[in-house]
Amino acid sequence: MNYRQLGRSGLKVPPLCLGTATFGAAGNSSWRTGQKQATALVRAAMDRGIFFLDTGSTYGGGESEAVLGHAIRDLPRRDLVLTSKVFFPTNPSPNARGLSRKNILASIDASLAKLGTDHLDIYMIHRWDPETPIEETLAALEVIVTSGRARYLGASSMSAWRLMKALGLQRSGGLSLFICMQNYYNLLYREEEREMQALCVEEGVGMLPWSPLARGLLAGVAANADRLREDRLVTERFDDALDRPVIDALEQVAAARGVPPAQVALAWLMSRPGVIAPVLGITDVAQLDDAIAATGLVLDEAEIAALEAPYRPHPVIGF
């Protein structure tokens, strides 16, 4: 496994991150992952050198952190790179949401308790909060770092100007910088190439794309049919006229290579400037092995051109 440096930090991570948004029994979807299966996936990832584990306070109906905590309880904590996030509401209280000092400090403690650890390696703001002054948010995050409850900070899914504003305030105030951006970026949604990608490369912020296979649309026959029917990013965002030509090109390149489409889609993404480690939402070990195989797949210029040529601009998703 070739490990990569995450942004302008000394932290090294594998080229893939195991996402745990499906961990937890909440709901009746077939793509939810119960405790036994989740533990097996985490152990399989660790055995293969994937020690980068991503969760969030509201993932899995609020159960993901606890499920992941149980799965890692017998693993050496020092060997893990563990992330979680704050922003989305965790209960009906008006103060159990957003990026206020009150919610950030309460959320980090709740996340640590569920995960069964005394610190996170990366604590991320899950979205931008227009209702809270960014200065308040950044000051609260600094308290978390200086107290040792998080080693590094990250951000997720926002406009490039907002990320730059936050980085500027962090630098001018001598605060800890965001070292990573977890953004929605894949062959079917490349609007991050407008501004965010260049900003991250320039500022040394490592990109950790979420949903690198577009909820399974780029996975071919390996896609989970239930998730394709239920997930709002598919049901509300998939545009056959825009997206089908890209999927067709992907399947043609994959067939010529003799590998699954998911491997080609991941190989393309991992070759893009600024991308450090896509966040994988997988449900079985076979999918994990496919993703790992993609780390060794090098696409040539003609293949990359064939994959990119059908893309047409999409409406920008306002996270």
Contacts in CASP RR format, 6 or more apart in sequence:
PFRMAT RR
TARGET T0000
AUTHOR 0000-0000-0000
METHOD contacts of the structure
MODEL  1
MNYRQLGRSGLKVPPLCLGTATFGAAGNSSWRTGQKQATALVRAAMDRGI
FFLDTGSTYGGGESEAVLGHAIRDLPRRDLVLTSKVFFPTNPSPNARGLS
RKNILASIDASLAKLGTDHLDIYMIHRWDPETPIEETLAALEVIVTSGRA
RYLGASSMSAWRLMKALGLQRSGGLSLFICMQNYYNLLYREEEREMQALC
VEEGVGMLPWSPLARGLLAGVAANADRLREDRLVTERFDDALDRPVIDAL
EQVAAARGVPPAQVALAWLMSRPGVIAPVLGITDVAQLDDAIAATGLVLD
EAEIAALEAPYRPHPVIGF
1 14 0 8 1.000
1 15 0 8 1.000
1 48 0 8 1.000
1 49 0 8 1.000
1 50 0 8 1.000
1 295 0 8 1.000
2 15 0 8 1.000
2 295 0 8 1.000
3 12 0 8 1.000
3 13 0 8 1.000
3 14 0 8 1.000
3 15 0 8 1.000
4 12 0 8 1.000
4 13 0 8 1.000
4 14 0 8 1.000
4 15 0 8 1.000
4 276 0 8 1.000
4 277 0 8 1.000
5 11 0 8 1.000
5 12 0 8 1.000
6 12 0 8 1.000
6 13 0 8 1.000
6 152 0 8 1.000
6 179 0 8 1.000
6 180 0 8 1.000
6 206 0 8 1.000
6 276 0 8 1.000
6 277 0 8 1.000
7 179 0 8 1.000
7 180 0 8 1.000
7 204 0 8 1.000
7 205 0 8 1.000
7 206 0 8 1.000
7 276 0 8 1.000
8 177 0 8 1.000
8 179 0 8 1.000
8 203 0 8 1.000
8 204 0 8 1.000
8 205 0 8 1.000
9 152 0 8 1.000
9 179 0 8 1.000
11 81 0 8 1.000
11 121 0 8 1.000
11 122 0 8 1.000
11 151 0 8 1.000
11 152 0 8 1.000
11 179 0 8 1.000
13 52 0 8 1.000
13 81 0 8 1.000
13 276 0 8 1.000
13 277 0 8 1.000
14 49 0 8 1.000
14 50 0 8 1.000
14 51 0 8 1.000
14 52 0 8 1.000
14 277 0 8 1.000
15 270 0 8 1.000
15 276 0 8 1.000
15 277 0 8 1.000
15 295 0 8 1.000
16 50 0 8 1.000
16 52 0 8 1.000
16 277 0 8 1.000
16 278 0 8 1.000
16 280 0 8 1.000
16 291 0 8 1.000
16 292 0 8 1.000
16 295 0 8 1.000
17 50 0 8 1.000
17 52 0 8 1.000
17 53 0 8 1.000
17 54 0 8 1.000
17 208 0 8 1.000
17 277 0 8 1.000
17 278 0 8 1.000
17 279 0 8 1.000
17 280 0 8 1.000
18 41 0 8 1.000
18 42 0 8 1.000
18 45 0 8 1.000
18 50 0 8 1.000
18 52 0 8 1.000
18 53 0 8 1.000
18 54 0 8 1.000
18 279 0 8 1.000
18 280 0 8 1.000
18 281 0 8 1.000
18 282 0 8 1.000
18 288 0 8 1.000
19 53 0 8 1.000
19 54 0 8 1.000
19 55 0 8 1.000
19 279 0 8 1.000
19 280 0 8 1.000
19 281 0 8 1.000
19 282 0 8 1.000
20 33 0 8 1.000
20 38 0 8 1.000
20 53 0 8 1.000
20 54 0 8 1.000
20 55 0 8 1.000
20 56 0 8 1.000
20 59 0 8 1.000
20 64 0 8 1.000
20 67 0 8 1.000
20 68 0 8 1.000
20 281 0 8 1.000
21 55 0 8 1.000
21 56 0 8 1.000
21 59 0 8 1.000
21 60 0 8 1.000
21 64 0 8 1.000
21 281 0 8 1.000
22 31 0 8 1.000
22 32 0 8 1.000
22 33 0 8 1.000
22 59 0 8 1.000
22 60 0 8 1.000
22 64 0 8 1.000
22 281 0 8 1.000
22 283 0 8 1.000
23 32 0 8 1.000
23 33 0 8 1.000
23 34 0 8 1.000
23 38 0 8 1.000
23 55 0 8 1.000
23 59 0 8 1.000
23 60 0 8 1.000
23 63 0 8 1.000
23 64 0 8 1.000
23 67 0 8 1.000
23 68 0 8 1.000
23 71 0 8 1.000
24 32 0 8 1.000
24 33 0 8 1.000
24 34 0 8 1.000
24 35 0 8 1.000
24 38 0 8 1.000
24 60 0 8 1.000
24 61 0 8 1.000
24 62 0 8 1.000
24 63 0 8 1.000
24 64 0 8 1.000
24 67 0 8 1.000
25 32 0 8 1.000
25 34 0 8 1.000
25 63 0 8 1.000
26 32 0 8 1.000
26 60 0 8 1.000
26 61 0 8 1.000
26 62 0 8 1.000
26 63 0 8 1.000
27 61 0 8 1.000
29 226 0 8 1.000
29 227 0 8 1.000
29 230 0 8 1.000
30 224 0 8 1.000
30 226 0 8 1.000
30 227 0 8 1.000
31 224 0 8 1.000
31 226 0 8 1.000
31 227 0 8 1.000
31 283 0 8 1.000
32 60 0 8 1.000
33 41 0 8 1.000
33 67 0 8 1.000
33 283 0 8 1.000
34 67 0 8 1.000
35 67 0 8 1.000
35 70 0 8 1.000
35 71 0 8 1.000
37 283 0 8 1.000
37 284 0 8 1.000
38 67 0 8 1.000
38 68 0 8 1.000
38 70 0 8 1.000
38 71 0 8 1.000
39 70 0 8 1.000
39 71 0 8 1.000
40 285 0 8 1.000
41 71 0 8 1.000
41 282 0 8 1.000
41 283 0 8 1.000
41 284 0 8 1.000
41 285 0 8 1.000
41 288 0 8 1.000
42 53 0 8 1.000
42 68 0 8 1.000
42 71 0 8 1.000
42 72 0 8 1.000
42 75 0 8 1.000
43 71 0 8 1.000
44 285 0 8 1.000
44 288 0 8 1.000
45 51 0 8 1.000
45 53 0 8 1.000
45 288 0 8 1.000
46 75 0 8 1.000
46 79 0 8 1.000
48 288 0 8 1.000
48 289 0 8 1.000
48 292 0 8 1.000
50 288 0 8 1.000
50 292 0 8 1.000
51 79 0 8 1.000
51 80 0 8 1.000
51 81 0 8 1.000
52 81 0 8 1.000
52 83 0 8 1.000
52 277 0 8 1.000
53 68 0 8 1.000
53 72 0 8 1.000
53 80 0 8 1.000
53 81 0 8 1.000
53 82 0 8 1.000
53 83 0 8 1.000
54 83 0 8 1.000
54 84 0 8 1.000
54 182 0 8 1.000
54 208 0 8 1.000
54 279 0 8 1.000
55 64 0 8 1.000
55 65 0 8 1.000
55 68 0 8 1.000
55 82 0 8 1.000
55 83 0 8 1.000
55 84 0 8 1.000
55 85 0 8 1.000
55 115 0 8 1.000
56 64 0 8 1.000
56 65 0 8 1.000
56 83 0 8 1.000
56 84 0 8 1.000
56 85 0 8 1.000
56 111 0 8 1.000
56 126 0 8 1.000
57 65 0 8 1.000
57 84 0 8 1.000
57 85 0 8 1.000
57 86 0 8 1.000
57 88 0 8 1.000
57 90 0 8 1.000
57 107 0 8 1.000
57 110 0 8 1.000
57 111 0 8 1.000
57 126 0 8 1.000
58 88 0 8 1.000
58 89 0 8 1.000
58 90 0 8 1.000
59 65 0 8 1.000
60 67 0 8 1.000
62 90 0 8 1.000
65 84 0 8 1.000
65 111 0 8 1.000
65 114 0 8 1.000
65 115 0 8 1.000
66 114 0 8 1.000
66 115 0 8 1.000
68 115 0 8 1.000
69 114 0 8 1.000
69 115 0 8 1.000
69 116 0 8 1.000
69 117 0 8 1.000
72 80 0 8 1.000
72 82 0 8 1.000
72 115 0 8 1.000
72 117 0 8 1.000
73 116 0 8 1.000
77 117 0 8 1.000
80 121 0 8 1.000
81 121 0 8 1.000
81 122 0 8 1.000
82 115 0 8 1.000
82 117 0 8 1.000
82 120 0 8 1.000
82 121 0 8 1.000
82 122 0 8 1.000
83 120 0 8 1.000
83 121 0 8 1.000
83 122 0 8 1.000
83 123 0 8 1.000
83 124 0 8 1.000
84 111 0 8 1.000
84 115 0 8 1.000
84 120 0 8 1.000
84 123 0 8 1.000
84 124 0 8 1.000
85 123 0 8 1.000
85 124 0 8 1.000
85 125 0 8 1.000
85 126 0 8 1.000
85 156 0 8 1.000
86 98 0 8 1.000
86 99 0 8 1.000
86 103 0 8 1.000
86 104 0 8 1.000
86 107 0 8 1.000
86 108 0 8 1.000
86 111 0 8 1.000
86 123 0 8 1.000
86 124 0 8 1.000
86 125 0 8 1.000
86 126 0 8 1.000
87 97 0 8 1.000
87 98 0 8 1.000
87 99 0 8 1.000
87 125 0 8 1.000
87 126 0 8 1.000
87 127 0 8 1.000
87 129 0 8 1.000
88 97 0 8 1.000
88 98 0 8 1.000
88 126 0 8 1.000
88 127 0 8 1.000
89 96 0 8 1.000
89 97 0 8 1.000
89 98 0 8 1.000
90 96 0 8 1.000
90 97 0 8 1.000
90 107 0 8 1.000
90 110 0 8 1.000
95 102 0 8 1.000
95 103 0 8 1.000
96 103 0 8 1.000
96 106 0 8 1.000
97 103 0 8 1.000
98 129 0 8 1.000
98 131 0 8 1.000
98 132 0 8 1.000
99 125 0 8 1.000
99 128 0 8 1.000
99 129 0 8 1.000
99 132 0 8 1.000
99 136 0 8 1.000
99 137 0 8 1.000
99 140 0 8 1.000
100 129 0 8 1.000
100 132 0 8 1.000
100 136 0 8 1.000
100 137 0 8 1.000
100 140 0 8 1.000
101 136 0 8 1.000
101 137 0 8 1.000
101 139 0 8 1.000
101 140 0 8 1.000
101 143 0 8 1.000
104 137 0 8 1.000
104 140 0 8 1.000
104 141 0 8 1.000
104 144 0 8 1.000
105 140 0 8 1.000
105 143 0 8 1.000
105 144 0 8 1.000
108 120 0 8 1.000
108 123 0 8 1.000
108 144 0 8 1.000
108 149 0 8 1.000
108 150 0 8 1.000
109 149 0 8 1.000
111 120 0 8 1.000
112 118 0 8 1.000
112 119 0 8 1.000
112 120 0 8 1.000
112 149 0 8 1.000
118 149 0 8 1.000
119 148 0 8 1.000
119 149 0 8 1.000
119 150 0 8 1.000
119 151 0 8 1.000
120 149 0 8 1.000
120 150 0 8 1.000
120 151 0 8 1.000
121 150 0 8 1.000
121 151 0 8 1.000
121 152 0 8 1.000
122 150 0 8 1.000
122 151 0 8 1.000
122 152 0 8 1.000
122 153 0 8 1.000
122 154 0 8 1.000
122 179 0 8 1.000
122 180 0 8 1.000
123 141 0 8 1.000
123 144 0 8 1.000
123 149 0 8 1.000
123 150 0 8 1.000
123 152 0 8 1.000
123 153 0 8 1.000
123 154 0 8 1.000
124 153 0 8 1.000
124 154 0 8 1.000
124 155 0 8 1.000
124 156 0 8 1.000
124 180 0 8 1.000
124 182 0 8 1.000
125 137 0 8 1.000
125 141 0 8 1.000
125 153 0 8 1.000
125 154 0 8 1.000
125 155 0 8 1.000
125 156 0 8 1.000
126 156 0 8 1.000
126 157 0 8 1.000
127 156 0 8 1.000
127 157 0 8 1.000
127 158 0 8 1.000
127 319 0 8 1.000
128 158 0 8 1.000
128 159 0 8 1.000
128 162 0 8 1.000
128 319 0 8 1.000
129 137 0 8 1.000
134 165 0 8 1.000
134 166 0 8 1.000
134 169 0 8 1.000
135 169 0 8 1.000
138 166 0 8 1.000
138 169 0 8 1.000
138 170 0 8 1.000
138 175 0 8 1.000
139 175 0 8 1.000
141 150 0 8 1.000
141 153 0 8 1.000
141 175 0 8 1.000
141 176 0 8 1.000
142 175 0 8 1.000
142 176 0 8 1.000
144 150 0 8 1.000
145 151 0 8 1.000
145 152 0 8 1.000
145 153 0 8 1.000
145 176 0 8 1.000
152 176 0 8 1.000
152 179 0 8 1.000
152 180 0 8 1.000
153 176 0 8 1.000
153 177 0 8 1.000
153 178 0 8 1.000
153 179 0 8 1.000
154 178 0 8 1.000
154 179 0 8 1.000
154 180 0 8 1.000
154 181 0 8 1.000
154 182 0 8 1.000
155 163 0 8 1.000
155 166 0 8 1.000
155 178 0 8 1.000
155 180 0 8 1.000
155 181 0 8 1.000
155 182 0 8 1.000
156 181 0 8 1.000
156 182 0 8 1.000
156 183 0 8 1.000
156 210 0 8 1.000
157 182 0 8 1.000
157 183 0 8 1.000
157 184 0 8 1.000
157 210 0 8 1.000
157 319 0 8 1.000
158 319 0 8 1.000
159 195 0 8 1.000
159 196 0 8 1.000
159 318 0 8 1.000
160 194 0 8 1.000
160 195 0 8 1.000
160 196 0 8 1.000
160 199 0 8 1.000
161 195 0 8 1.000
163 178 0 8 1.000
163 181 0 8 1.000
163 196 0 8 1.000
163 199 0 8 1.000
163 205 0 8 1.000
164 199 0 8 1.000
164 203 0 8 1.000
166 178 0 8 1.000
167 177 0 8 1.000
167 178 0 8 1.000
167 203 0 8 1.000
167 205 0 8 1.000
169 175 0 8 1.000
170 176 0 8 1.000
170 177 0 8 1.000
170 178 0 8 1.000
171 177 0 8 1.000
178 205 0 8 1.000
179 204 0 8 1.000
179 205 0 8 1.000
179 206 0 8 1.000
180 205 0 8 1.000
180 206 0 8 1.000
180 207 0 8 1.000
180 208 0 8 1.000
180 276 0 8 1.000
181 196 0 8 1.000
181 200 0 8 1.000
181 205 0 8 1.000
181 206 0 8 1.000
181 207 0 8 1.000
181 208 0 8 1.000
182 207 0 8 1.000
182 208 0 8 1.000
182 209 0 8 1.000
182 210 0 8 1.000
182 279 0 8 1.000
183 192 0 8 1.000
183 196 0 8 1.000
183 207 0 8 1.000
183 208 0 8 1.000
183 209 0 8 1.000
183 210 0 8 1.000
184 192 0 8 1.000
184 209 0 8 1.000
184 210 0 8 1.000
184 211 0 8 1.000
184 317 0 8 1.000
184 319 0 8 1.000
185 192 0 8 1.000
185 197 0 8 1.000
185 207 0 8 1.000
185 209 0 8 1.000
185 212 0 8 1.000
185 269 0 8 1.000
185 272 0 8 1.000
185 275 0 8 1.000
186 209 0 8 1.000
186 211 0 8 1.000
186 212 0 8 1.000
186 213 0 8 1.000
186 214 0 8 1.000
186 218 0 8 1.000
186 265 0 8 1.000
186 269 0 8 1.000
187 214 0 8 1.000
187 218 0 8 1.000
187 246 0 8 1.000
187 250 0 8 1.000
187 265 0 8 1.000
187 268 0 8 1.000
187 269 0 8 1.000
187 307 0 8 1.000
187 311 0 8 1.000
188 214 0 8 1.000
188 217 0 8 1.000
188 218 0 8 1.000
188 243 0 8 1.000
188 246 0 8 1.000
188 247 0 8 1.000
189 214 0 8 1.000
189 237 0 8 1.000
189 314 0 8 1.000
189 317 0 8 1.000
190 308 0 8 1.000
190 311 0 8 1.000
190 314 0 8 1.000
191 313 0 8 1.000
191 314 0 8 1.000
191 316 0 8 1.000
191 317 0 8 1.000
192 207 0 8 1.000
192 209 0 8 1.000
194 316 0 8 1.000
196 207 0 8 1.000
197 207 0 8 1.000
197 272 0 8 1.000
197 273 0 8 1.000
197 274 0 8 1.000
199 205 0 8 1.000
200 206 0 8 1.000
200 207 0 8 1.000
200 274 0 8 1.000
201 273 0 8 1.000
201 274 0 8 1.000
206 274 0 8 1.000
206 275 0 8 1.000
206 276 0 8 1.000
207 274 0 8 1.000
207 275 0 8 1.000
207 276 0 8 1.000
208 276 0 8 1.000
208 277 0 8 1.000
208 278 0 8 1.000
208 279 0 8 1.000
209 269 0 8 1.000
209 275 0 8 1.000
209 278 0 8 1.000
209 279 0 8 1.000
210 278 0 8 1.000
210 279 0 8 1.000
211 233 0 8 1.000
211 279 0 8 1.000
211 281 0 8 1.000
212 218 0 8 1.000
212 265 0 8 1.000
212 266 0 8 1.000
212 269 0 8 1.000
212 278 0 8 1.000
212 279 0 8 1.000
212 280 0 8 1.000
213 219 0 8 1.000
213 223 0 8 1.000
213 262 0 8 1.000
213 265 0 8 1.000
213 266 0 8 1.000
214 233 0 8 1.000
214 234 0 8 1.000
215 227 0 8 1.000
215 228 0 8 1.000
215 231 0 8 1.000
215 233 0 8 1.000
215 234 0 8 1.000
216 222 0 8 1.000
216 223 0 8 1.000
216 224 0 8 1.000
216 227 0 8 1.000
216 228 0 8 1.000
216 262 0 8 1.000
217 223 0 8 1.000
217 228 0 8 1.000
217 234 0 8 1.000
217 238 0 8 1.000
217 243 0 8 1.000
217 247 0 8 1.000
218 247 0 8 1.000
218 250 0 8 1.000
218 261 0 8 1.000
218 262 0 8 1.000
218 265 0 8 1.000
219 260 0 8 1.000
219 261 0 8 1.000
219 262 0 8 1.000
219 265 0 8 1.000
220 251 0 8 1.000
220 260 0 8 1.000
220 261 0 8 1.000
220 262 0 8 1.000
222 260 0 8 1.000
222 262 0 8 1.000
222 287 0 8 1.000
222 290 0 8 1.000
224 283 0 8 1.000
227 234 0 8 1.000
228 234 0 8 1.000
229 235 0 8 1.000
237 317 0 8 1.000
239 314 0 8 1.000
242 312 0 8 1.000
242 314 0 8 1.000
245 310 0 8 1.000
246 307 0 8 1.000
246 310 0 8 1.000
246 311 0 8 1.000
247 261 0 8 1.000
248 310 0 8 1.000
249 306 0 8 1.000
249 307 0 8 1.000
249 309 0 8 1.000
249 310 0 8 1.000
250 261 0 8 1.000
250 264 0 8 1.000
250 265 0 8 1.000
250 307 0 8 1.000
251 261 0 8 1.000
252 306 0 8 1.000
253 264 0 8 1.000
253 299 0 8 1.000
253 303 0 8 1.000
253 306 0 8 1.000
253 307 0 8 1.000
254 260 0 8 1.000
254 261 0 8 1.000
254 263 0 8 1.000
254 264 0 8 1.000
257 263 0 8 1.000
257 264 0 8 1.000
257 297 0 8 1.000
257 303 0 8 1.000
259 293 0 8 1.000
259 297 0 8 1.000
260 290 0 8 1.000
262 287 0 8 1.000
262 290 0 8 1.000
262 291 0 8 1.000
262 294 0 8 1.000
263 290 0 8 1.000
263 291 0 8 1.000
263 293 0 8 1.000
263 294 0 8 1.000
263 297 0 8 1.000
264 294 0 8 1.000
264 297 0 8 1.000
264 299 0 8 1.000
264 303 0 8 1.000
264 307 0 8 1.000
266 278 0 8 1.000
266 291 0 8 1.000
266 294 0 8 1.000
266 295 0 8 1.000
266 297 0 8 1.000
267 294 0 8 1.000
267 295 0 8 1.000
267 296 0 8 1.000
267 297 0 8 1.000
267 298 0 8 1.000
267 299 0 8 1.000
268 299 0 8 1.000
268 304 0 8 1.000
268 307 0 8 1.000
269 275 0 8 1.000
269 278 0 8 1.000
270 278 0 8 1.000
270 294 0 8 1.000
270 295 0 8 1.000
271 298 0 8 1.000
271 299 0 8 1.000
271 304 0 8 1.000
278 291 0 8 1.000
280 287 0 8 1.000
280 288 0 8 1.000
280 291 0 8 1.000
282 288 0 8 1.000
282 291 0 8 1.000
299 307 0 8 1.000
END
